[in-house]
């Protein structure tokens, strides 16, 4: 079983590196690095999630598509990449996903409850990013770091805020686990709307935290992944 993981806005593949040692030995964690950060620093940012972003991630993951069971995990902006990439994998390989994990964001059609922030002046943009949590204040206090990460964050928030689901030929034939922090800015109803996008079962898992609960409740998040993937695998044997 391979679990392909996609980071949130401003994040990199390193977010998921600790998972490799903590996850069940039968699951291989495959963190994807988005263009323009981490090991791909200096490469061009994506113009859109649904266009060149998904094209690029499919090329990155193609070598992993060897017929073994595939699951996807995405948090926040990463959920949109995971949703688009899931359809691309199914379309190109004909292989249904084993499972889809969507964390920290409501379904695409539910929209955002807050105004766009990617075009705000620097000081206001930084304040909004810090308010969401997950980004250390020191990042903006040191000019060298700020100069590196501000363009990444702005690009990622632009991708997420301007994303449009252009419509898919059908629903995904897999189950999904939707994870949400109870103190996040969107409600449970928006999370439950992900059920419209799949033919399989939808499971909602909530944590007593904010938007970045995946850090505070890492072991519980992994337990939820184990419950879904190990059950899926045992049912396929």
MODAGI-V870634 format. One record per residue. RES is the residue in three letters. SS is DSSP state (A for helix, B for strand, O for the rest). PHI is phi in whole degrees, 0 to 359 (999 if undefined). BURIAL is # if it has 9 or more other ideal C-beta (glycine too) atoms within 8 Angstrom, else .. Layout:
RES|SS|PHI|BURIAL / RES|SS|PHI|BURIAL
//
This chain:
UNK|O|999|# / UNK|B|247|# / UNK|B|249|# / UNK|B|271|# / UNK|B|245|# / UNK|B|239|# / UNK|O|283|# / UNK|O|273|# / UNK|O|302|# / UNK|O|84|# / UNK|O|270|. / UNK|O|225|# / UNK|A|301|# / UNK|A|298|. / UNK|A|305|# / UNK|A|260|# / UNK|O|302|. / UNK|O|300|. / UNK|A|298|# / UNK|A|300|. / UNK|A|272|. / UNK|A|259|. / UNK|O|278|# / UNK|O|303|. / UNK|O|298|. / UNK|O|275|. / UNK|O|245|# / UNK|B|261|. / UNK|B|277|# / UNK|B|238|# / UNK|B|286|# / UNK|B|261|# / UNK|O|261|# / UNK|O|284|# / UNK|O|297|# / UNK|O|99|# / UNK|O|210|# / UNK|A|57|# / UNK|A|291|. / UNK|A|248|# / UNK|O|302|. / UNK|O|97|. / UNK|O|282|. / UNK|O|295|. / UNK|O|290|. / UNK|O|287|# / UNK|O|276|. / UNK|O|203|# / UNK|A|289|# / UNK|A|285|# / UNK|A|254|# / UNK|A|293|. / UNK|A|296|# / UNK|A|292|# / UNK|A|304|. / UNK|A|293|# / UNK|A|294|# / UNK|A|296|# / UNK|A|299|. / UNK|A|293|. / UNK|A|262|# / UNK|A|305|. / UNK|A|293|. / UNK|A|275|# / UNK|O|271|# / UNK|O|251|. / UNK|O|99|. / UNK|O|287|. / UNK|O|301|# / UNK|B|238|# / UNK|B|235|# / UNK|B|237|# / UNK|B|231|# / UNK|B|221|# / UNK|B|243|# / UNK|O|56|# / UNK|A|306|# / UNK|A|298|# / UNK|A|295|# / UNK|A|291|# / UNK|A|298|# / UNK|A|297|# / UNK|A|297|# / UNK|A|294|# / UNK|A|293|# / UNK|A|301|# / UNK|A|295|# / UNK|A|295|# / UNK|A|298|# / UNK|A|296|# / UNK|A|295|. / UNK|A|278|. / UNK|A|252|. / UNK|O|76|. / UNK|O|263|# / UNK|O|291|. / UNK|O|288|# / UNK|O|286|# / UNK|B|191|# / UNK|B|229|# / UNK|B|251|# / UNK|B|237|# / UNK|B|234|# / UNK|O|80|# / UNK|O|201|# / UNK|O|286|# / UNK|O|300|# / UNK|A|307|. / UNK|A|286|. / UNK|A|282|# / UNK|O|71|. / UNK|O|253|. / UNK|O|269|. / UNK|O|238|. / UNK|O|290|. / UNK|O|300|. / UNK|O|238|# / UNK|O|291|# / UNK|O|257|. / UNK|O|291|. / UNK|O|303|. / UNK|A|309|. / UNK|A|296|. / UNK|A|288|# / UNK|A|298|# / UNK|A|300|# / UNK|A|298|. / UNK|A|292|# / UNK|A|297|# / UNK|A|294|# / UNK|A|298|. / UNK|A|289|# / UNK|O|84|. / UNK|O|87|. / UNK|O|242|# / UNK|O|294|. / UNK|O|299|. / UNK|A|300|. / UNK|A|300|# / UNK|A|264|# / UNK|A|275|. / UNK|O|249|. / UNK|A|303|. / UNK|A|299|. / UNK|A|290|# / UNK|A|299|# / UNK|A|296|. / UNK|A|280|# / UNK|A|270|# / UNK|A|301|# / UNK|A|298|# / UNK|A|296|# / UNK|A|296|# / UNK|A|298|# / UNK|A|298|# / UNK|A|294|# / UNK|A|293|# / UNK|A|297|# / UNK|A|301|# / UNK|A|292|# / UNK|A|284|# / UNK|O|256|. / UNK|O|298|# / UNK|O|226|. / UNK|O|285|# / UNK|O|277|. / UNK|O|97|. / UNK|O|237|. / UNK|O|295|. / UNK|O|187|. / UNK|O|278|. / UNK|B|283|# / UNK|O|270|# / UNK|O|205|# / UNK|B|275|# / UNK|B|228|# / UNK|B|244|# / UNK|B|255|# / UNK|B|251|# / UNK|B|211|# / UNK|B|275|# / UNK|O|294|. / UNK|O|259|. / UNK|O|286|# / UNK|O|278|. / UNK|O|248|# / UNK|O|265|. / UNK|A|300|. / UNK|A|301|. / UNK|A|293|# / UNK|A|293|# / UNK|A|295|# / UNK|A|294|# / UNK|A|300|# / UNK|A|299|. / UNK|A|293|. / UNK|A|263|# / UNK|B|224|# / UNK|O|268|. / UNK|O|275|# / UNK|O|287|. / UNK|B|245|# / UNK|B|243|# / UNK|B|256|# / UNK|B|239|# / UNK|B|247|# / UNK|B|233|# / UNK|O|279|. / UNK|O|207|# / UNK|O|268|# / UNK|O|297|# / UNK|O|257|# / UNK|A|299|# / UNK|A|296|# / UNK|A|274|. / UNK|A|293|. / UNK|O|245|# / UNK|A|303|# / UNK|A|294|. / UNK|A|291|. / UNK|A|298|# / UNK|A|295|# / UNK|A|297|. / UNK|A|295|# / UNK|A|295|# / UNK|A|302|# / UNK|A|301|. / UNK|A|283|# / UNK|A|283|# / UNK|A|290|# / UNK|A|294|. / UNK|A|300|# / UNK|A|294|# / UNK|A|295|. / UNK|A|285|. / UNK|A|268|. / UNK|O|280|.
//
